Amino acid sequence: MEVEDARDDLERAMLHLPPGARRDLGRLITRIDEEFERRTLPEPNNIELAMFGWWWTRMRER
């Protein structure tokens, strides 16, 4: 499973949680997103994928 697929799963899970759990998971996701953004670079060739989530427009370090 790719990081982007896992992030999609988290986004879908958020839609089905009650408000309190959604807030708690949202805080964790925010930290994960910040770290992922810190470790990646924008990938201008994938900008059309932004409609699926900003995390699809990032280039991972190798």
N, C-alpha and C positions, 0 to 999 in steps of 0.2 A: 504494500500500500504506500502510495506517495503522500508526502506531507500535505499537499493541496487537497487530496481526497479526504484525509483525516479531518482537515479544517472544515471541509464541506459537511462532514458528519456532525461536527460540533455545532455548526450553524443550524442544521436541521433539528438537532436535539433541543436547541434553545426554543424552538417553536412549540414544543410539546411539554415544556416544564411549567409548573406553577410559578407565580411571580417571585417568591423568595428563592427558590432553587435557580431560577433564571438569573437573578441578580448575582448569586454566589458563583455560578458557572461563568457568568459574564465577566466577573472580576478576574477569574483564572484565565479566561480566554484573552483578556486584555493584556495580561502579562506575557502570555505565550506569543501573541501578535507582536508585541513590542520587541521581544527577543528575536522572532523570525525576521522582522523588518530590519533589526540591527545587523543580522547575519547575512542579509541578502541585498541584492542591488536591483533597481528597476530594470525590467526587460522590455524595452520599447517595442520590440517586435511582437509581443504578446498582449498589447494594449486592448485588443478586441476581446480578450478573455476577462477583462474587468467586469463584464456583466455577470460573470459567475462568482466573483469575489476578488478583492484586490490581491489576495495571496496568490492568485494565478498569474499575476503580472510581475512576479519577482524571480530573479535568477539566483539560484543557490550557489554558495561557495563550493568549490570542488576540492 
